[in-house]
Amino acid sequence: GMLGPIAPLSEIDRSTWRQVVATNLDAPLFLTQALLPHLKRFSGEVNSESKARVLHVSSGAAHSSYVGWGPYCVSKAGLHMMYRCLSAELSPHDILVGSVRPGVVDTPMQDEIREFNGPSDHFPMAAKFHSLRETGKLEQPDNVAAYCHWLLSEIRDEEFCAEELDIRNSMDDERWKKFKTS
C-alpha cells in the first residue's frame, strides 16, 4: 500500500489523493479483473474440487481513523468494501475473495512514518509507531508472507472469506503455529 504524505485531508492535493487511491484501491480492483479469466479456469476446469482465491491486503486503518493518514484510511476502507463486494459477486463462480490485516509490518512505509517531522497535530500518533519499533512489536515481512501463504493454501473456504482475517487474531491458532514450523 501507499501512505502518501502525512498531513490533514484539508491539505492533500488532488494529485496526491489520486496516487494513493490508484495504488490502494484501483490497483487491486483492476488486477483482480485481469486475473478473472485465469481464476475461473482454475476453479472450473483445472480443479473442480478447489476454489480459486484472491487475497487483498487491508489495514487497521480501514476501520480506524488516524489523523494525518486520511487518503490511506479512506482508500483502505474502500478496499475493505471492495473485498466484500467482490466476495459476493465472485463466490458463485467458485472464486473466493478474502482480506487480511497484516498488523504493523516492518517495511519502508514504517520508516516513512517514523521519519515524520512535521507539526505534531498533523500526526499525534507518531510516538506510538516509534514505540512499536523500539519494543520489537513490528511484524516481520517474512512472517506476514508466510501467514498470507497459509491463508491462501490451508484454511477452510468458509473461513477464508467469512470476515477480514487479522494476523494478530491467529497467533494462538494451532494450525497457523504448525504451518509456521513446517
Sequence and secondary structure as in RCSB ss.txt:
>XXXX:A:sequence
GMLGPIAPLSEIDRSTWRQVVATNLDAPLFLTQALLPHLKRFSGEVNSESKARVLHVSSGAAHSSYVGWGPYCVS
KAGLHMMYRCLSAELSPHDILVGSVRPGVVDTPMQDEIREFNGPSDHFPMAAKFHSLRETGKLEQPDNVAAYCHW
LLSEIRDEEFCAEELDIRNSMDDERWKKFKTS
>XXXX:A:secstr
      B GGG  HHHHHHHHIIIIIHHHHHHHHHHHHHHHIIIII TTS EEEEEE  GGGTS  TTBHHHHHH
HHHHHHHHHHHHHHHGGGTEEEEEEE  SB SHHHHHHHT  S GGG TTHHHHHHHHHTT SB HHHHHHHHHH
HHHTS HHHHHHS EEGGGSTT HHHHHHHH 
